């Protein structure tokens, strides 16, 4: 046996390693985008709930105030409930649409006097 029989044997291994790295990188990219979208949804829900609670204190429409703040943060209010002076807001944010992902992310927040 000569060394010439082993020529090119590293190419399939290299191709497999590169493919694996691309797959892992893509998966990590999707996970990072999902985490970022969830954080954006939670931030929008928190801000919308605070704006709605502030509107209750001033006598304005709390759900409209929450919807305005959510829209300014690229979110859509899907639920707004007033219980006394406490407001619960649920928002939805468009999630990443990579590699077949199509789920939008929701978050809920509650605000009112202490």
C-alpha positions as a printed Julia matrix, in Angstrom:
114×3 Matrix{Float64}:
   0.0    0.0    0.0
   1.25   3.38  -0.88
   0.28   6.77   0.44
  -1.39   7.57  -2.87
  -4.37   5.37  -1.92
  -5.29   7.75   0.93
  -5.33  10.92  -1.14
  -8.51  12.96  -0.75
  -9.75  11.1    2.32
  -9.91  14.34   4.35
 -12.34  16.0    1.93
 -15.51  14.12   3.06
 -14.61  14.73   6.7
 -14.05  18.44   6.02
 -17.34  18.75   4.13
 -19.21  17.01   6.97
 -17.62  19.31   9.57
 -18.49  22.44   7.59
 -22.08  21.23   7.11
 -22.39  20.54  10.83
 -21.04  23.98  11.69
 -23.52  25.61   9.29
 -26.41  23.66  10.81
 -25.43  24.55  14.39
 -24.89  28.19  13.42
 -28.31  28.39  11.79
 -30.0   26.82  14.79
 -28.26  29.23  17.16
 -29.33  32.12  14.94
 -32.98  31.05  15.15
 -32.79  30.65  18.93
 -31.16  34.06  19.33
 -33.85  35.67  17.16
 -36.61  33.98  19.19
 -35.08  35.19  22.48
 -34.75  38.72  21.12
 -38.37  38.73  19.89
 -39.6   37.44  23.25
 -37.67  40.16  25.09
 -39.18  42.75  22.74
 -42.67  41.36  23.4
 -42.18  41.46  27.17
 -40.82  44.99  27.04
 -43.75  46.14  24.92
 -46.21  44.46  27.32
 -44.59  46.06  30.36
 -44.62  49.51  28.8
 -48.2   49.13  27.57
 -49.38  48.03  31.03
 -47.63  50.98  32.67
 -49.16  53.4   30.15
 -52.6   51.86  30.71
 -52.26  52.11  34.49
 -51.16  55.73  34.14
 -54.21  56.42  31.96
 -56.48  54.92  34.64
 -54.99  57.34  37.17
 -55.67  60.33  34.9
 -59.14  59.19  33.81
 -58.22  58.42  30.18
 -58.99  55.24  28.24
 -56.42  52.71  29.52
 -56.69  50.24  26.66
 -56.21  52.95  24.03
 -53.16  54.28  25.87
 -51.71  50.78  26.14
 -52.39  50.07  22.47
 -50.65  53.3   21.43
 -47.54  52.47  23.44
 -47.53  48.86  22.2
 -47.82  50.04  18.59
 -44.88  52.4   19.14
 -42.9   49.3   20.17
 -43.97  47.22  17.12
 -46.45  45.13  19.11
 -50.19  44.58  18.91
 -52.42  44.48  21.99
 -54.51  41.29  21.87
 -56.09  41.62  25.3
 -56.65  44.46  27.73
 -58.51  43.88  31.0
 -59.31  46.44  33.68
 -60.0   45.23  37.23
 -60.47  48.19  39.52
 -57.36  50.28  39.01
 -55.26  47.34  37.86
 -54.69  46.71  34.15
 -53.57  43.47  32.5
 -52.32  43.73  28.93
 -51.35  40.97  26.52
 -49.38  41.79  23.37
 -48.1   39.89  20.36
 -44.88  40.56  18.43
 -44.0   39.07  15.08
 -41.45  36.31  15.56
 -38.57  35.38  13.28
 -39.47  33.56  10.08
 -36.24  31.66   9.48
 -35.97  27.98   8.66
 -39.72  27.51   8.66
 -40.42  29.28  11.96
 -43.75  31.11  11.82
 -44.77  31.57  15.45
 -45.47  35.04  16.8
 -44.51  35.66  20.41
 -46.87  36.86  23.12
 -46.26  38.43  26.49
 -48.47  39.61  29.33
 -47.98  42.29  31.93
 -50.0   43.72  34.8
 -49.72  47.18  36.32
 -51.58  49.22  38.89
 -51.17  50.98  42.21
 -49.16  49.26  44.9
